[in-house]
Amino acid sequence: MTYLLHLLWFQRVLILCGQRMILFDNKTKDDEKKTKQVHELLKLIDLVRKQNNNIPYTDEMYHMIKVKEFTTFVSICIHLSRCFEC
């Protein structure tokens, strides 16, 4: 059940982030791959800046997201506990 809760939490975080995600191969020795990864990150940063009208991410935004996240997590836990009671 712990794995399921983590998976649901991760899915919720992705939704809150507009499904934006980027993965890196930190162990690659391939310079071309490293360059491509950096360009993907910079493109994503530009996209987020445009979507946010160049308004920087603030501590207040972070806390608002944490409250939403926690509320959602509690709701999921309650729902799952009811499902597993059957």
N, C-alpha and C positions, 0 to 999 in steps of 0.2 A: 504494500500500500504506500510506503514511503516513496518508492520510485514513481508511482502514479501521481502522487501529490507534486513531486518535483517536476514531472513532465507537464502537468496542468499549470503549475506556476510559470514554467518557462514559456508555454504557449500564451499565457496571459501577458507576460512581459513583452513578447513579440507583438501581440495585438496593440498594447499600449505604445509600442515603438513604431507602429505603422508597418509591421512586418519587415522592418529594415534590419538586416543582419549581415555581417561580413565575417568570414573565417580566414584565418591565416595559417600558413604552413611555416611555423617559426624555425623549423629545422632544415629548411631547404638551403642548398648551396648554390642553386641555380639563380644567377643574377637576373635573368629575364623574368623568371617567376616572381622574384622579389619586387622588381620594378612594376610588374603588372598588379601585384597586390597593393602596392602604395598608390597607384593610379586609381584602383577601385575604391580605396579608402577615401581619397581626395574627392572623387566623384560623389560618393555618398555624403561626405561632409558638405559639399556644395548644395546637394539636393536638400538636405536638412535645413541648411541656412536659408535657402529660397522658400521652403515651406513654412519656416518660422519668421519670415520677413526680417531676417538678420537679427532677430531678438535672441540674445544669448540665453543659454540654459542657466537657470538660477537655483539657489538653494531652496527657495520657496517652491519652485516647480518640482524639485526632487522630493520634498516632503509631501506635496499633494499626491504625487505618484505612489509614494510609499503607503499613504493612507488608503488609496484606492486598491493597491495591491493587497494590503492586509485584509481589507474588507472582502475582497474577492476570495482570497485564500480561506478565510473563515467560512464563507458561504460554501465553497467547494468541500471543505472538511465536513460541514454539517450534512451536505447532500450525500457525500460518500458514506458517512457513518450510517445514514438511513438506508442506503443501498445495501450495506454489508450486514444490516440487522436482519434482512430477509432470510 
